[in-house]
Amino acid sequence: MRETKEHGASAEVMERLHAMTRGRKIVLAVFVIWAAQAIPKWTAAILADGEASATIMSYFIKPLG
């Protein structure tokens, strides 16, 4: 059976994942979970209108003054 390009790429990713140490897998999992939660929040903050954007961003970035 002939491998497709997509199958070869996913096999390579799986091989690299299996080669990672347990600690690196944990760090990767934490990063993926963080990104899944953070990206929608930052997208809403950036794409919101001016006043709503400022309110949302104030939760993430505290002014120094």
SULCOR-V404515 format. One record per residue. N is the residue number from 1. RES is the residue in one letter. PHI is phi as a letter, one per 30 degrees, with the letter a starting at -180 (none if undefined). PSI is psi in degrees with one decimal (999 if undefined). OMEGA is omega in radians with two decimals (none if undefined). Layout:
n res phi psi omega
N RES PHI PSI OMEGA
N RES PHI PSI OMEGA
//
This chain:
n res phi psi omega
1 M none 135.2 -3.08
2 R d 133.4 3.13
3 E d 139.6 3.02
4 T d 166.2 -3.13
5 K d -40.9 -3.13
6 E d -41.1 3.14
7 H d -41.1 3.11
8 G d -39.2 3.14
9 A d -42.7 -3.14
10 S d -34.4 3.09
11 A d -38.4 3.11
12 E d -41.5 3.12
13 V d -44.5 3.13
14 M d -39.1 3.12
15 E d -42.7 3.11
16 R d -36.7 3.11
17 L d -43.0 3.13
18 H d -27.7 -3.13
19 A d -14.7 -3.13
20 M d 149.5 3.06
21 T d 163.8 -3.12
22 R d -41.0 3.14
23 G d -42.1 3.12
24 R d -34.4 3.09
25 K d -39.7 3.12
26 I d -44.8 3.11
27 V d -42.5 3.12
28 L d -43.2 3.14
29 A d -43.0 3.12
30 V d -42.4 3.13
31 F d -43.1 -3.13
32 V d -41.7 3.11
33 I d -43.7 3.11
34 W d -46.5 -3.12
35 A d -39.8 3.13
36 A d -30.2 3.12
37 Q d -36.8 -3.02
38 A d -38.3 -3.04
39 I e -46.2 3.10
40 P d -36.8 3.13
41 K d -47.1 -3.14
42 W d -36.5 3.11
43 T d -44.2 3.11
44 A d -40.6 -3.12
45 A d -38.9 -3.10
46 I d -38.8 -3.04
47 L d -8.0 3.14
48 A d 164.8 3.09
49 D d 171.0 -2.99
50 G e -54.1 -3.08
51 E d -44.4 3.12
52 A d -39.1 3.11
53 S d -44.0 3.13
54 A d -39.1 3.13
55 T d -46.9 -3.14
56 I d -44.4 -3.12
57 M d -28.3 3.14
58 S d -21.7 3.06
59 Y d -30.2 -3.06
60 F c -35.1 -3.07
61 I b 114.1 -3.13
62 K d 132.2 3.09
63 P d 148.2 -3.13
64 L d -22.3 -3.04
65 G d 999 none
//
